[in-house]
């Protein structure tokens, strides 16, 4: 009998951003996402993105000298059940390939650690194989009213998908138990 495949924890959000060329000599190009501007390069990029995004953005700006819209993948963080733009990391720009989600959509695979009213607290843990995430973090997600009566077992790993609202809440529209998780060890 083979060993169970480890759970691939994940938290991603796709939004539409706008790339802009540098404002002048000594300045960096940037990507505006919602109400935040990410300079490229900067510490507001995920570790992998720090290495790859400057080249990707420069190539995009060579093709579009004035800048322009493009899909942006974020690693979201929340504060008081709203997207925390200050702590959210820019992970990837989609300049040539199609993105994995539609703009305004998110996907989270995490351990359910709490539920209060229509809010879920979900812990995203480092993946053993990838090693990019240094430590676990918790997201607060709001349930869509259609899921309000659904029972979610604390300690279960869930795959949650949904939408980003204008007030920056992440609203879960679909929740599936990850098979084989059987409650992850703490």
Secondary structure as UniProt FT lines:
FT   STRAND          10..20
FT   TURN            25..26
FT   STRAND          29..33
FT   TURN            34..35
FT   STRAND          36..40
FT   TURN            43..44
FT   HELIX           47..63
FT   TURN            65..66
FT   STRAND          68..75
FT   STRAND          78..79
FT   TURN            80..81
FT   STRAND          82..83
FT   TURN            85..87
FT   STRAND          89..94
FT   TURN            103..104
FT   STRAND          105..116
FT   TURN            117..118
FT   STRAND          119..124
FT   TURN            128..130
FT   STRAND          137..143
FT   HELIX           145..147
FT   TURN            148..149
FT   TURN            154..155
FT   STRAND          157..164
FT   TURN            166..167
FT   STRAND          170..177
FT   TURN            179..180
//
